[in-house]
Amino acid sequence: MQSQTTFSLSFWINATRAINNYSPVYARITVNGQRSEISLKRNVLFKEWDNTKNRG
């Protein structure tokens, strides 16, 4: 019997916490449907963030 494991990693910025047009970057790790979110302690210029590629 085999078990199936799922894994995904997503990045996003939180625009509501922007200071001087810099937004904090967060990561979400999902394993088998269980999510965990962490701050990466990095900031990116809001207008340089590309939502389609999820990177700055």
PyMOL CGO cylinders between C-alpha atoms (Angstrom):
from pymol import cmd
from pymol.cgo import CYLINDER

trace = [
    CYLINDER, 0.00, 0.00, 0.00, 1.40, 3.38, -1.01, 0.3, 1, 1, 1, 1, 1, 1,
    CYLINDER, 1.40, 3.38, -1.01, 0.70, 6.67, 0.69, 0.3, 1, 1, 1, 1, 1, 1,
    CYLINDER, 0.70, 6.67, 0.69, 0.53, 9.93, -1.21, 0.3, 1, 1, 1, 1, 1, 1,
    CYLINDER, 0.53, 9.93, -1.21, 2.13, 13.06, 0.20, 0.3, 1, 1, 1, 1, 1, 1,
    CYLINDER, 2.13, 13.06, 0.20, 1.39, 16.56, -1.10, 0.3, 1, 1, 1, 1, 1, 1,
    CYLINDER, 1.39, 16.56, -1.10, 3.63, 19.59, -0.68, 0.3, 1, 1, 1, 1, 1, 1,
    CYLINDER, 3.63, 19.59, -0.68, 3.37, 23.20, -1.81, 0.3, 1, 1, 1, 1, 1, 1,
    CYLINDER, 3.37, 23.20, -1.81, 5.23, 26.44, -1.13, 0.3, 1, 1, 1, 1, 1, 1,
    CYLINDER, 5.23, 26.44, -1.13, 3.75, 29.89, -1.79, 0.3, 1, 1, 1, 1, 1, 1,
    CYLINDER, 3.75, 29.89, -1.79, 5.12, 33.40, -1.33, 0.3, 1, 1, 1, 1, 1, 1,
    CYLINDER, 5.12, 33.40, -1.33, 3.14, 36.61, -0.97, 0.3, 1, 1, 1, 1, 1, 1,
    CYLINDER, 3.14, 36.61, -0.97, 3.35, 40.14, 0.41, 0.3, 1, 1, 1, 1, 1, 1,
    CYLINDER, 3.35, 40.14, 0.41, 1.02, 41.68, 2.95, 0.3, 1, 1, 1, 1, 1, 1,
    CYLINDER, 1.02, 41.68, 2.95, 0.12, 45.05, 1.46, 0.3, 1, 1, 1, 1, 1, 1,
    CYLINDER, 0.12, 45.05, 1.46, -1.86, 46.09, 4.55, 0.3, 1, 1, 1, 1, 1, 1,
    CYLINDER, -1.86, 46.09, 4.55, 1.38, 46.12, 6.57, 0.3, 1, 1, 1, 1, 1, 1,
    CYLINDER, 1.38, 46.12, 6.57, 3.31, 48.23, 4.07, 0.3, 1, 1, 1, 1, 1, 1,
    CYLINDER, 3.31, 48.23, 4.07, 5.56, 50.94, 5.48, 0.3, 1, 1, 1, 1, 1, 1,
    CYLINDER, 5.56, 50.94, 5.48, 6.95, 53.55, 3.06, 0.3, 1, 1, 1, 1, 1, 1,
    CYLINDER, 6.95, 53.55, 3.06, 5.80, 51.37, 0.12, 0.3, 1, 1, 1, 1, 1, 1,
    CYLINDER, 5.80, 51.37, 0.12, 7.77, 48.36, 1.41, 0.3, 1, 1, 1, 1, 1, 1,
    CYLINDER, 7.77, 48.36, 1.41, 5.76, 45.24, 2.25, 0.3, 1, 1, 1, 1, 1, 1,
    CYLINDER, 5.76, 45.24, 2.25, 6.86, 42.21, 4.28, 0.3, 1, 1, 1, 1, 1, 1,
    CYLINDER, 6.86, 42.21, 4.28, 7.25, 38.90, 2.42, 0.3, 1, 1, 1, 1, 1, 1,
    CYLINDER, 7.25, 38.90, 2.42, 5.59, 35.77, 3.80, 0.3, 1, 1, 1, 1, 1, 1,
    CYLINDER, 5.59, 35.77, 3.80, 5.77, 32.08, 2.91, 0.3, 1, 1, 1, 1, 1, 1,
    CYLINDER, 5.77, 32.08, 2.91, 3.11, 29.41, 3.28, 0.3, 1, 1, 1, 1, 1, 1,
    CYLINDER, 3.11, 29.41, 3.28, 4.14, 25.76, 3.42, 0.3, 1, 1, 1, 1, 1, 1,
    CYLINDER, 4.14, 25.76, 3.42, 1.41, 23.16, 2.94, 0.3, 1, 1, 1, 1, 1, 1,
    CYLINDER, 1.41, 23.16, 2.94, 1.99, 19.46, 3.59, 0.3, 1, 1, 1, 1, 1, 1,
    CYLINDER, 1.99, 19.46, 3.59, -0.95, 17.07, 3.27, 0.3, 1, 1, 1, 1, 1, 1,
    CYLINDER, -0.95, 17.07, 3.27, -3.41, 19.94, 3.67, 0.3, 1, 1, 1, 1, 1, 1,
    CYLINDER, -3.41, 19.94, 3.67, -1.84, 21.30, 6.88, 0.3, 1, 1, 1, 1, 1, 1,
    CYLINDER, -1.84, 21.30, 6.88, -0.75, 24.92, 6.43, 0.3, 1, 1, 1, 1, 1, 1,
    CYLINDER, -0.75, 24.92, 6.43, 1.95, 26.87, 8.20, 0.3, 1, 1, 1, 1, 1, 1,
    CYLINDER, 1.95, 26.87, 8.20, 2.78, 30.51, 7.52, 0.3, 1, 1, 1, 1, 1, 1,
    CYLINDER, 2.78, 30.51, 7.52, 6.02, 32.28, 8.34, 0.3, 1, 1, 1, 1, 1, 1,
    CYLINDER, 6.02, 32.28, 8.34, 7.49, 35.74, 7.84, 0.3, 1, 1, 1, 1, 1, 1,
    CYLINDER, 7.49, 35.74, 7.84, 10.74, 35.77, 5.89, 0.3, 1, 1, 1, 1, 1, 1,
    CYLINDER, 10.74, 35.77, 5.89, 11.91, 38.95, 7.66, 0.3, 1, 1, 1, 1, 1, 1,
    CYLINDER, 11.91, 38.95, 7.66, 12.40, 40.56, 4.25, 0.3, 1, 1, 1, 1, 1, 1,
    CYLINDER, 12.40, 40.56, 4.25, 10.70, 43.56, 2.66, 0.3, 1, 1, 1, 1, 1, 1,
    CYLINDER, 10.70, 43.56, 2.66, 10.11, 44.30, -0.99, 0.3, 1, 1, 1, 1, 1, 1,
    CYLINDER, 10.11, 44.30, -0.99, 9.02, 47.46, -2.77, 0.3, 1, 1, 1, 1, 1, 1,
    CYLINDER, 9.02, 47.46, -2.77, 5.28, 47.12, -3.31, 0.3, 1, 1, 1, 1, 1, 1,
    CYLINDER, 5.28, 47.12, -3.31, 5.27, 48.20, -6.97, 0.3, 1, 1, 1, 1, 1, 1,
    CYLINDER, 5.27, 48.20, -6.97, 8.08, 45.74, -7.85, 0.3, 1, 1, 1, 1, 1, 1,
    CYLINDER, 8.08, 45.74, -7.85, 6.21, 42.67, -6.60, 0.3, 1, 1, 1, 1, 1, 1,
    CYLINDER, 6.21, 42.67, -6.60, 4.92, 40.46, -9.44, 0.3, 1, 1, 1, 1, 1, 1,
    CYLINDER, 4.92, 40.46, -9.44, 1.76, 38.63, -8.33, 0.3, 1, 1, 1, 1, 1, 1,
    CYLINDER, 1.76, 38.63, -8.33, 1.76, 36.27, -11.30, 0.3, 1, 1, 1, 1, 1, 1,
    CYLINDER, 1.76, 36.27, -11.30, 5.27, 35.01, -10.52, 0.3, 1, 1, 1, 1, 1, 1,
    CYLINDER, 5.27, 35.01, -10.52, 5.06, 35.56, -6.74, 0.3, 1, 1, 1, 1, 1, 1,
    CYLINDER, 5.06, 35.56, -6.74, 8.41, 37.25, -6.57, 0.3, 1, 1, 1, 1, 1, 1,
    CYLINDER, 8.41, 37.25, -6.57, 9.92, 40.72, -6.35, 0.3, 1, 1, 1, 1, 1, 1,
]
cmd.load_cgo(trace, "trace")
